[in-house]
Amino acid sequence: MKNRNICRSSHNCRAFFSKLLIVLAIILVVFPMIQLAAPHSINAVTLEELKNEVGNLSAEEENLVEEIINTENLIVFLKCEIETLDEKIIVLESEVKELYEEIFDLQDSMDKKRELLVKRIVYTYKYGNDSIAKLIISAGDINEVVNSIYLFRNIMRRDAELIEEIRYEKEEYDRILRKSEEKKKEIKIFVKEKENEKQKLQATLVKEEQLLEQVKQEKQEVQEYLSAVRRRIAEIQPMGVTLVGEWKMVATAYYSGGGGINGNGITAMGLRARKGIIAVDPRVIPLGTKVFINGYGEATAGDTGGWIKGNRVDLCFESLEQCFKYGRRTIYVYLVLD
C-alpha cells in the first residue's frame, strides 16, 4: 500500500514537471514573437522631428515676440500714466499752496474776529449793566426804554453771529486742510502702485527677452543639427532607399560563423546570423527596424546581446578577418523609411 502511494506520487510529479516544461517552451517561442509584433517607438533623430522642432520653436519665438511687444506697450502706457499723475501732483501742490493761502486768510480773519469778540465780551462785562441802567434811566418815556433794550439785544445778536462765523470758518479751515492732504496722499499712493506695476513689467520684460534669446539659440542649434543630418544623409544617400533619421552609435563586429551573439547561430528574432543582421539594444532601436550603415550597407536590427546596451551596435560579418578589420568605431546608423 505504501509502495503504491509512492508510485502514485512519483507519477504526479512527473506529470507536473512535464506540463511545466511545455509551458516554458511555449513562453520561449511566443515571447520573441510578441516582442517582434508589439509596436515600438523609434527614437532616432529624424528629419521630420527636427523640422517639427524648428516649427515649434519658430511659433514659440513669435509668441514671445508678441508678448514682449505687449509688455513694452504696457510699460509705455504706465509711464504715460505716471507722468500724468506727476503733473496732477504738481497741479495739486499748486492748489494746496493756494488753499494754504486761503487758510492763512481764514486764520487771520478768525484771529481778528476773536480779538473783536474778546473786546466786546470784556466791554459788556465791565460796562454792560451800567449802560443798560443809564439807557433806562435816561429814557424820556417807555418807547425809548424799549428801543434801548432792542438796540442792546441787537448788539448781543451780532456778537452771537460773530461767534457763529468764527465757528464756521474754523470748520471750513479744517475741511480744506483735511481734503487737500487726503487728495495728495491718495495720488502719491496711486503713483507708487503704478511704479510697482512698472517695475514688475520691466522684470517680466527682462525674463521674456532672456527666454527669447534662449529660444533663438535653441532654434539655431536645431537648424544647424538638421542641416548637419541632411548633409550627412546627402553624402551617403544610397540608391533605392530613403533615409529619414539617424542614431550616433559605437559599433563593434561579430562573426556569423561563431554562433552569433547567442552562441547558437540563431538571433533573438529567430533569424540566422549573417551579414546584414545587427545586434542592438531594443530600447534604442526596436527589433525589426530597417537601417543603413555607410560602408556596411542595408541591415535589419535582428539580434540583441548582453554587452549591447544604449547607443551600442554589433555588426555581423561573414569572416573573422572582416571583424578584426572593422574593430570598434563611432558611426551613424541611418533609419530607412519602411
C-alpha positions in Angstrom: 0.0 0.0 0.0 2.8 2.3 0.9 4.7 1.5 -2.3 1.5 2.2 -4.4 1.2 5.7 -2.8 4.9 6.4 -3.5 4.4 5.4 -7.2 1.3 7.5 -7.5 3.2 10.5 -6.0 6.1 10.0 -8.4 3.7 9.8 -11.4 2.0 13.1 -10.3 5.4 14.8 -10.0 6.5 13.7 -13.5 3.2 14.9 -14.9 3.6 18.2 -13.2 7.1 18.8 -14.5 6.1 17.7 -18.0 3.3 20.4 -18.0 5.8 23.0 -16.6 8.3 22.2 -19.4 5.6 22.6 -22.0 4.6 26.0 -20.6 8.2 27.2 -20.6 8.7 26.0 -24.2 5.6 28.0 -25.2 6.8 31.1 -23.4 10.3 30.8 -25.1 8.7 30.5 -28.5 5.9 33.1 -28.1 7.8 35.8 -26.3 10.2 36.8 -29.2 7.2 36.8 -31.5 5.4 39.2 -29.1 8.4 41.4 -29.0 8.6 41.5 -32.8 4.8 42.1 -33.2 4.5 44.7 -30.4 4.7 48.3 -31.6 7.9 50.1 -30.6 8.7 53.8 -30.7 11.5 54.9 -33.0 13.7 57.3 -31.0 16.1 58.1 -33.8 16.7 61.8 -34.6 14.5 62.0 -37.7 14.3 64.8 -40.3 10.6 65.1 -39.7 11.1 65.5 -35.9 13.8 68.1 -36.4 11.6 70.1 -38.9 8.7 69.9 -36.4 11.0 71.1 -33.6 12.1 74.1 -35.7 8.5 74.9 -36.5 7.6 74.7 -32.8 10.5 76.9 -31.8 9.5 79.4 -34.5 6.0 79.5 -33.2 7.3 80.0 -29.6 9.6 82.7 -30.8 6.7 84.5 -32.5 4.6 84.2 -29.3 7.4 85.6 -27.2 8.0 88.5 -29.6 4.3 89.3 -29.4 4.3 89.1 -25.5 7.4 91.3 -25.4 5.7 93.9 -27.7 2.6 93.8 -25.4 4.7 94.2 -22.3 6.6 97.1 -23.8 3.3 98.8 -24.7 2.1 98.3 -21.2 5.3 99.8 -19.8 4.9 102.8 -22.1 1.2 103.2 -21.1 2.2 103.0 -17.3 5.0 105.5 -17.9 2.5 107.9 -19.5 0.1 107.3 -16.6 2.8 108.1 -14.1 3.8 111.3 -16.0 0.1 112.3 -16.0 -0.1 111.6 -12.2 3.1 113.6 -11.6 1.5 116.5 -13.5 -1.6 116.1 -11.3 0.6 116.2 -8.2 2.2 119.4 -9.4 -1.2 120.9 -10.0 -2.5 119.6 -6.7 0.5 121.1 -4.9 -0.2 124.4 -6.5 -3.9 124.1 -5.4 -2.7 123.1 -1.9 -0.5 126.2 -1.9 -3.5 128.3 -2.8 -5.5 126.5 -0.1 -2.9 127.3 2.5 -3.0 130.9 1.4 -6.8 130.8 1.8 -6.3 129.0 5.2 -3.9 131.8 6.2 -6.5 134.4 5.3 -9.2 132.4 7.3 -6.8 132.1 10.2 -6.2 135.9 10.1 -9.9 136.6 9.8 -10.6 134.3 12.8 -7.9 135.9 14.9 -9.3 139.4 14.2 -12.8 138.3 15.0 -11.7 136.6 18.2 -10.0 139.8 19.3 -13.1 141.8 18.5 -15.2 139.3 20.3 -12.9 139.3 23.3 -13.1 143.1 23.4 -16.9 143.1 23.2 -17.2 140.5 25.9 -14.8 142.4 28.2 -16.7 145.7 27.4 -20.0 144.1 28.1 -18.8 142.6 31.3 -17.4 145.9 32.5 -20.0 148.4 31.3 -22.9 146.3 30.1 -25.1 146.6 33.3 -24.4 150.3 33.8 -25.2 151.1 30.2 -28.5 149.3 30.4 -29.3 151.2 33.6 -28.3 154.5 32.1 -30.3 153.9 29.0 -33.4 153.0 31.0 -32.9 155.9 33.5 -32.2 158.5 30.8 -35.2 157.4 28.6 -37.9 160.0 28.3 -40.7 157.5 28.0 -41.4 153.8 27.7 -40.8 153.8 24.0 -37.2 154.9 24.5 -36.7 152.2 27.1 -38.0 149.6 24.6 -35.8 151.0 21.8 -32.7 151.0 24.1 -33.3 147.4 25.1 -33.9 146.4 21.5 -30.6 148.1 20.5 -28.7 146.3 23.2 -30.2 143.0 22.1 -29.1 143.6 18.5 -25.5 144.2 19.8 -25.7 140.8 21.6 -27.1 139.1 18.5 -24.2 140.5 16.4 -21.8 139.0 19.0 -23.5 135.6 18.6 -23.3 135.9 14.8 -19.7 136.7 15.1 -19.2 133.6 17.2 -21.0 131.5 14.6 -18.9 132.9 11.8 -15.7 132.1 13.6 -17.0 128.5 14.2 -17.9 128.1 10.5 -14.6 129.5 9.3 -12.8 127.1 11.7 -14.8 124.1 10.3 -14.0 125.2 6.7 -10.4 125.6 7.6 -10.2 122.0 8.9 -12.2 120.6 6.0 -10.0 122.3 3.3 -6.8 121.2 5.1 -8.0 117.6 5.5 -9.3 117.3 1.9 -6.0 118.7 0.4 -3.9 116.3 2.5 -6.1 113.3 1.7 -6.0 114.1 -2.0 -2.3 114.5 -2.0 -1.8 111.2 -0.1 -4.2 109.4 -2.4 -2.3 110.4 -5.6 1.1 109.5 -4.1 -0.2 106.0 -3.2 -1.6 105.6 -6.7 1.8 106.7 -8.2 3.6 104.2 -6.0 1.3 101.4 -7.2 1.9 102.4 -10.8 5.6 102.4 -10.2 5.4 98.9 -8.7 3.4 97.7 -11.7 6.0 99.2 -14.0 8.9 97.6 -12.1 7.2 94.2 -12.3 6.5 94.6 -16.0 10.2 95.6 -16.6 11.3 92.4 -14.7 8.9 90.4 -16.8 10.2 92.0 -19.9 13.8 91.1 -19.0 12.8 87.4 -18.4 10.9 87.3 -21.7 13.8 88.8 -23.6 16.1 86.2 -21.9 13.7 83.4 -22.9 13.5 84.7 -26.4 17.3 84.6 -26.7 17.3 81.1 -25.3 14.6 80.0 -27.9 16.5 81.7 -30.7 19.7 79.8 -29.6 17.8 76.5 -29.4 16.2 77.1 -32.8 19.6 77.9 -34.3 21.1 74.8 -32.8 18.3 72.6 -34.1 18.5 74.2 -37.5 22.3 73.6 -37.6 21.7 70.0 -36.4 19.0 69.5 -39.1 21.4 70.8 -41.7 24.2 68.5 -40.5 21.9 65.5 -40.6 20.7 66.4 -44.1 24.3 66.9 -45.2 25.4 63.5 -43.8 22.4 61.8 -45.5 23.1 63.5 -48.8 26.8 62.4 -48.7 25.9 58.7 -48.4 22.4 58.5 -49.8 22.1 55.0 -51.4 20.0 54.2 -54.4 16.6 52.8 -53.9 16.2 53.7 -50.2 15.1 56.8 -48.4 17.0 57.7 -45.2 14.9 59.7 -42.7 16.9 59.8 -39.5 20.0 58.7 -37.6 21.5 57.4 -34.4 25.1 58.1 -33.4 26.4 54.7 -32.2 29.5 52.9 -31.0 29.9 49.9 -33.4 31.7 46.6 -33.0 31.7 43.4 -35.1 30.9 39.7 -34.5 31.5 36.6 -36.7 28.4 34.9 -38.1 30.2 31.5 -38.1 30.9 31.8 -34.4 27.4 31.0 -33.4 26.2 34.6 -33.2 25.9 36.5 -30.0 23.5 34.0 -28.5 26.1 31.2 -29.3 23.8 29.0 -31.5 23.8 30.9 -34.8 20.1 32.0 -34.3 19.4 35.6 -33.4 16.9 37.0 -30.9 14.3 37.2 -33.7 14.9 33.6 -34.8 16.9 34.6 -37.8 20.2 33.0 -38.9 23.2 35.2 -38.0 24.7 36.6 -41.3 25.9 39.9 -42.8 23.0 42.4 -42.7 21.9 41.4 -39.3 22.9 43.7 -36.5 22.6 43.4 -32.7 21.0 46.4 -30.9 19.5 47.5 -27.7 15.8 47.2 -28.4 15.1 50.1 -26.1 17.1 52.3 -28.5 16.5 50.6 -31.9 13.4 48.3 -31.9 13.9 44.8 -33.3 12.9 44.6 -37.0 13.9 48.2 -37.8 15.5 48.6 -41.2 18.7 50.7 -41.2 21.6 51.7 -43.4 25.2 51.9 -42.4 27.7 53.6 -44.6 30.4 51.1 -45.7 28.2 48.2 -44.4 25.0 48.5 -46.4 21.4 47.9 -45.5 20.7 45.9 -42.4 18.0 44.7 -40.0 18.0 45.1 -36.3 17.6 41.4 -35.6 19.6 40.5 -32.6 20.5 41.5 -29.1 23.4 40.9 -26.7 24.4 41.2 -23.1 27.0 43.9 -23.9 24.9 45.8 -26.4 23.3 48.4 -24.2 22.3 52.0 -25.0 24.0 53.5 -28.1 25.9 50.3 -28.9 25.5 48.2 -32.1 27.2 45.0 -33.2 27.5 44.3 -36.9 27.6 40.7 -38.2 30.3 39.8 -40.7 31.0 36.6 -42.7 34.6 36.2 -41.6 36.9 36.8 -38.6 39.2 38.8 -40.8 36.4 41.3 -41.6 35.5 41.5 -37.9 39.2 42.3 -36.8 39.5 44.8 -39.6 36.3 46.6 -38.6 37.3 46.7 -34.9 35.5 49.4 -32.9 34.4 52.7 -34.2 31.8 55.5 -33.8 29.3 55.6 -36.7 25.9 56.9 -37.8 23.2 54.3 -38.2 20.5 55.7 -40.5 16.8 54.9 -40.3 15.4 53.7 -43.5 11.8 54.7 -44.5 9.9 51.4 -44.5 
